[in-house]
Amino acid sequence: MAVAAALAVSASPSQAALSLSFSNQGLNTGIQFNGASSSFQLNPAPGSLASPQFKITSETGGISSVGLLGWINGSPWSIGAITTSGNTQTAPVTGLGLLFINDGLGNNLTGNLSWLNIQTVQSVGGINAALNVNITGLAYSGLNADLLAMANGGNGSLNLTFQFSPEQSLTQLITGSTQIGSYSGALAGGVVPEPATVLAGALLLLPFGATTVSILRKRRGLDQPAGL
């Protein structure tokens, strides 16, 4: 029982959030706003490993994801009625998507995506800027440690930012001509044990292990016939 308690301590009390940042840089892709169609999409569409839409560029709390490729199927997504407050314009987004991040060995992390909302503030735009949970059903069957941790979390939040020069309001993006811009974003979710926590758990096991050995030796001595 004591050993089991120590194992529980080593796995649970202190865990770090996992976040994977991505960008379309260097992939000849972009986010496309379809003017009067009041929709947007990620190009190329539909995505695949042969034509990825983004690359993992950095990570927080992880060790094995930089350089992995991904894409999101399901576009275009529709932009609803716009609400304006000063320089900020916000609108709901409808339509679902399916996230893929390939581990480079033929296995994909997958999750169901709902963008929720889109916003522009002068020249900068954001999708799910509030970082609400909008990825559900994360699943992965490969061996990449970061993707396993992400899938173990079950759900996550994915956001995306974009920028146009000259600046484009949300109204302009859904009433003018087709616009294509670059984007970046992040997927957050999942937890991974911190190294210090694992070490602390291992150290906790040492006295329990020594006590157990001592007990077993004493019991063995009592159980053995005299003269052995």
Secondary structure, 3 states (H helix, E strand, C coil): CHHHHHHHHHHCCCEEEEEEEEECCCCCCEEEECHHHCEEEEECCCCECCECCEEEEEEECCCCCCCCEEEEECCCEEECCCEEECCEEEEEEECEEEEEEECCCCCEEEEEEECCEEEEECCEEEECCCCCCCEEEEECCCCCHHHHHHHHHCCEEEEEEEECCCCCCHHHHCCCCCEEECEEEEEEEEEEECHHHHHHHHHHHHHHHHHHHHHHHHHHHHHCCCCC
